[in-house]
Amino acid sequence: MMTEGEVQVNGLSDLGYRAFLLRCWQEATGGHDDEPVWRFGLVQAGHEGSGRGFASLEALMAFLHEELGSVPPAQPK
């Protein structure tokens, strides 16, 4: 059963579904001993201005863990 304000996306409710655009790029320097380092950008689809940047894979994963850990468990139909 859907609650007020909940939206269906391809049969999935917005409370149990997230879509992100992930951008990954490598900077020539910035890591230990100026080695190349990966950087990440994440934007949640459908949420203007939701972009976030991450200086490491660990920071990106910590954000996703926190973001998705706050999603209530899906209810059986």
N, C-alpha and C positions, 0 to 999 in steps of 0.2 A: 504494500500500500504506500503510495506517495504522500509526502507531507506537503503542506503549503510552501510554495517557493521552490520546490524541487522540480528539476527539469529532466526529461528523458533524452538521452543521447544514444542513438543506435541501440535502444533497448536497455541501456544502463542508466541508473540514476546518477545525478551529479554528486551525490553524497559518497558514492563508492567508485567514482571514476575520475581520473585526472589525465589531462593530455598536456605534454610539455614539448617545447621546441628546445633542443639542446644544441648549443654551438660549442665546438672544441677548436682551439688553435694553439699553436706552439710558438712561444716567443724565443728568440735566439739566445737571450741571456736572462738571468733572473733566478736561476736555481743555484744550488750549492756550487761554489767555484765558477759562477757565471755559466753554468751548463744550460742547455735549452730546458724550458719548463712549459708544461701544458697549463692552459687557462680555460675556463668554462663559463658559458653564459646560459641561463635558463629562463624561458618565458612560459608562463602558463597560458595555454590557448584560451582565447575568449576573455582574457583579463588584461585590458589595456594598462600599460604602466607597471606590469607585474615582473618586469625583467630584473634579474639578479646576476651578479658576477661572482665567480669563485676563483680563488688563487690556487686551489689544489683540488685533486679528486676527492681527498678526504673531506674537505669542506663541503663540496657538492653532495657527497653521500650523507654527511651529517644533516644537511638541510633536508634532503629527501626523506631520510629516516624520521625526522621531526615532523615534516609536513604530512607524510603518509601515515605516520603513527597516530596522528590526531583524527584520522578518518574513522567514524564509527563502523563496526563490523556490518557487512551486508546482511540484510534480512532475507530469509528464505521466502520465495514467492508462494 
